[in-house]
């Protein structure tokens, strides 16, 4: 899910009214028959209509089980037979988000945006899984491209190897970085370095192989390229909206029953530049997390190097870095509180420090209301709001 700052926003109210109108209609369906409302992921209903708490803290953030399921391309934990039975009943869900944010610049109107998209996931066979999130309306305009669309064959290495092809989050701690509780994504996931705009959290076309070890060890190697629409998939050139070519490797410990999670990851690649040259770069990251039933502490660090970020023939190389420290607390079942400190430095004279506080209220399983305060030294705090609704999935019939 994308934060308000990552979406096409408009100062006009029309975009948000379109999304809000859709939300009101769908919420009326929800409260008209609340017992049929289930988890946001259509996968959950394939497991007998389990609660969203099986995989989510508060959607879209994943808990330990959800992170393991996503990191293994649905190959583990889920019952493939049950899911395939449910797939015969159109395994699709609708997600709607409405966002608003105060305008820090005096005299300018507040910013509104919205997103309406379809979600579908499941098993095409015992060893074949898929996922797609297809935006329909984004910021008041028809969406330009898919968000994610991938298919995976999970029959390698006696069911412990998975080959994934399509458009998916760059597999660097993807279950953490791509599924955040806060509206603002991790700063280190999208920091530009000079003209190099590639982000370690970007959804990109590519192919990856995942090897699932014993009790939580998950290794991955991947080749990633374009972040553009389907017709430009695997085009890495700048004119087609590509992000060059990248090779990614990671090793994580994600066992759902453990309080600890950790991992190491690295990415190396080349980013196309306007002159026709390229920026050779690399990124190295580390993650550690510890938590219990009501709280969790996360720390992520990144260091990077760019040989030619300013397209000046390598005269100005860059050593960048970014760090994130986060705490998440659940005082009640329906309430979640997150506090995070983010710092980034592109090595070229631009640095940022952000203090992020989110309060998340989940009145029913598939409705999430979030209020965020993003503060930076010397600037006016940015207050943003989001209402998220997804589903409900009515088993055997359309919503």
Order of alpha helices (4+ residues) and beta strands (2+ residues): alpha-alpha-alpha-alpha-beta-beta-beta-beta-beta-beta-alpha-beta-beta-beta-beta-beta-beta-beta-beta-beta-beta-beta
